[in-house]
Amino acid sequence: QDYLLDLYMAIEINNNFLKQYENFVEESQRSVKELAVMKEKMELLSRDYGQLNQNLSDSLRRKFDERNRTITETQTNETLQSCNRFLPSNGYGNLKEIMIIFFLTLNKYARYGILWHHV
């Protein structure tokens, strides 16, 4: 009878360990699912933040490009045409060139707001 009692106790202890192991497995699976959901949310957040950051970078780059753009050939040609309209064709020597340089310099400084001081 001691043998049967020992066997019964061993079976009960084994059943208890099995139940605890099953609970552990269930908790682990639940944690893995929760982590997967958290990971998915973090990936979405990261992707959205990355897109926002990219949009801001593109916007800033466009703004700086607009402010720092160089004088193009078209702008130079337009400036020459404007000067030609105001100066006689027999010209004043280097006056045309001086006016062009002055206009381009004025345009450059005005673009950066250097000439316009609000007091």
C-alpha positions as a Markdown table, in Angstrom:
| # | Residue | x | y | z |
|---|---|---|---|---|
| 1 | Gln | 0.0 | 0.0 | 0.0 |
| 2 | Asp | 2.9 | 2.4 | 0.6 |
| 3 | Tyr | 3.9 | 1.7 | -3.0 |
| 4 | Leu | 0.4 | 2.7 | -4.3 |
| 5 | Leu | 0.4 | 5.8 | -2.2 |
| 6 | Asp | 3.8 | 6.8 | -3.4 |
| 7 | Leu | 2.7 | 6.1 | -7.0 |
| 8 | Tyr | -0.4 | 8.2 | -6.5 |
| 9 | Met | 1.6 | 11.1 | -5.0 |
| 10 | Ala | 4.1 | 10.9 | -7.9 |
| 11 | Ile | 1.2 | 11.0 | -10.4 |
| 12 | Glu | -0.4 | 14.0 | -8.7 |
| 13 | Ile | 2.9 | 15.9 | -8.5 |
| 14 | Asn | 3.5 | 15.1 | -12.2 |
| 15 | Asn | 0.0 | 16.3 | -13.1 |
| 16 | Asn | 0.6 | 19.5 | -11.1 |
| 17 | Phe | 3.9 | 20.1 | -13.0 |
| 18 | Leu | 2.1 | 19.5 | -16.3 |
| 19 | Lys | -0.6 | 22.0 | -15.4 |
| 20 | Gln | 2.0 | 24.6 | -14.5 |
| 21 | Tyr | 3.9 | 23.9 | -17.7 |
| 22 | Glu | 0.7 | 24.3 | -19.7 |
| 23 | Asn | 0.0 | 27.6 | -18.0 |
| 24 | Phe | 3.6 | 28.7 | -18.7 |
| 25 | Val | 3.2 | 27.8 | -22.4 |
| 26 | Glu | -0.1 | 29.7 | -22.6 |
| 27 | Glu | 1.3 | 32.8 | -21.0 |
| 28 | Ser | 4.4 | 32.6 | -23.2 |
| 29 | Gln | 2.2 | 32.4 | -26.3 |
| 30 | Arg | 0.1 | 35.3 | -25.1 |
| 31 | Ser | 3.2 | 37.3 | -24.5 |
| 32 | Val | 4.5 | 36.5 | -28.0 |
| 33 | Lys | 1.2 | 37.6 | -29.5 |
| 34 | Glu | 1.2 | 40.8 | -27.5 |
| 35 | Leu | 4.8 | 41.5 | -28.5 |
| 36 | Ala | 3.9 | 40.9 | -32.2 |
| 37 | Val | 1.1 | 43.4 | -31.9 |
| 38 | Met | 3.4 | 45.9 | -30.2 |
| 39 | Lys | 6.1 | 45.3 | -32.8 |
| 40 | Glu | 3.5 | 45.9 | -35.6 |
| 41 | Lys | 2.4 | 49.1 | -34.0 |
| 42 | Met | 6.0 | 50.3 | -33.5 |
| 43 | Glu | 6.8 | 49.5 | -37.2 |
| 44 | Leu | 3.7 | 51.5 | -38.3 |
| 45 | Leu | 4.8 | 54.4 | -36.0 |
| 46 | Ser | 8.3 | 54.2 | -37.3 |
| 47 | Arg | 7.2 | 54.1 | -40.9 |
| 48 | Asp | 4.8 | 57.1 | -40.4 |
| 49 | Tyr | 7.6 | 59.0 | -38.5 |
| 50 | Gly | 10.0 | 58.2 | -41.3 |
| 51 | Gln | 7.6 | 59.4 | -43.9 |
| 52 | Leu | 6.9 | 62.6 | -42.0 |
| 53 | Asn | 10.7 | 63.2 | -41.6 |
| 54 | Gln | 11.2 | 62.6 | -45.3 |
| 55 | Asn | 8.4 | 65.1 | -46.1 |
| 56 | Leu | 9.9 | 67.7 | -43.8 |
| 57 | Ser | 13.4 | 67.1 | -45.3 |
| 58 | Asp | 12.0 | 67.5 | -48.9 |
| 59 | Ser | 10.1 | 70.6 | -47.9 |
| 60 | Leu | 13.2 | 72.2 | -46.3 |
| 61 | Arg | 15.4 | 71.2 | -49.2 |
| 62 | Arg | 13.0 | 72.9 | -51.6 |
| 63 | Lys | 12.9 | 76.0 | -49.5 |
| 64 | Phe | 16.7 | 76.2 | -49.3 |
| 65 | Asp | 16.9 | 75.5 | -53.0 |
| 66 | Glu | 14.5 | 78.4 | -53.7 |
| 67 | Arg | 16.5 | 80.7 | -51.5 |
| 68 | Asn | 19.9 | 79.6 | -52.7 |
| 69 | Arg | 19.2 | 79.1 | -56.4 |
| 70 | Thr | 21.8 | 80.5 | -58.7 |
| 71 | Ile | 21.1 | 82.9 | -61.5 |
| 72 | Thr | 20.1 | 80.9 | -64.5 |
| 73 | Glu | 20.9 | 81.6 | -68.2 |
| 74 | Thr | 17.2 | 82.6 | -68.7 |
| 75 | Gln | 17.4 | 85.1 | -65.8 |
| 76 | Thr | 20.5 | 86.6 | -67.3 |
| 77 | Asn | 18.9 | 86.9 | -70.7 |
| 78 | Glu | 15.8 | 88.5 | -69.2 |
| 79 | Thr | 18.1 | 91.0 | -67.4 |
| 80 | Leu | 19.9 | 91.8 | -70.7 |
| 81 | Gln | 16.6 | 92.3 | -72.5 |
| 82 | Ser | 15.4 | 94.6 | -69.7 |
| 83 | Cys | 18.5 | 96.7 | -69.9 |
| 84 | Asn | 18.4 | 96.9 | -73.7 |
| 85 | Arg | 14.9 | 98.3 | -73.5 |
| 86 | Phe | 16.1 | 101.2 | -71.3 |
| 87 | Leu | 19.4 | 102.0 | -72.9 |
| 88 | Pro | 19.8 | 103.4 | -76.4 |
| 89 | Ser | 21.3 | 101.0 | -78.9 |
| 90 | Asn | 24.4 | 103.2 | -79.4 |
| 91 | Gly | 25.0 | 102.4 | -75.7 |
| 92 | Tyr | 27.1 | 104.0 | -73.0 |
| 93 | Gly | 30.1 | 101.7 | -73.0 |
| 94 | Asn | 30.2 | 99.6 | -69.8 |
| 95 | Leu | 27.0 | 101.1 | -68.4 |
| 96 | Lys | 25.0 | 98.1 | -69.6 |
| 97 | Glu | 27.3 | 95.7 | -67.9 |
| 98 | Ile | 27.3 | 97.8 | -64.7 |
| 99 | Met | 23.5 | 97.9 | -64.7 |
| 100 | Ile | 23.3 | 94.2 | -65.2 |
| 101 | Ile | 25.8 | 93.5 | -62.3 |
| 102 | Phe | 23.9 | 96.0 | -60.1 |
| 103 | Phe | 20.5 | 94.4 | -61.0 |
| 104 | Leu | 21.8 | 90.9 | -60.3 |
| 105 | Thr | 23.4 | 91.9 | -57.0 |
| 106 | Leu | 20.2 | 93.8 | -56.0 |
| 107 | Asn | 18.2 | 90.8 | -56.8 |
| 108 | Lys | 20.4 | 88.5 | -54.8 |
| 109 | Tyr | 20.4 | 90.7 | -51.7 |
| 110 | Ala | 16.6 | 91.3 | -52.0 |
| 111 | Arg | 16.0 | 87.6 | -52.1 |
| 112 | Tyr | 17.7 | 87.2 | -48.7 |
| 113 | Gly | 16.0 | 90.2 | -47.2 |
| 114 | Ile | 19.2 | 92.1 | -46.6 |
| 115 | Leu | 18.1 | 95.4 | -48.2 |
| 116 | Trp | 14.7 | 95.5 | -46.5 |
| 117 | His | 15.0 | 96.5 | -42.8 |
| 118 | His | 11.7 | 97.1 | -41.0 |
| 119 | Val | 12.3 | 99.5 | -38.2 |
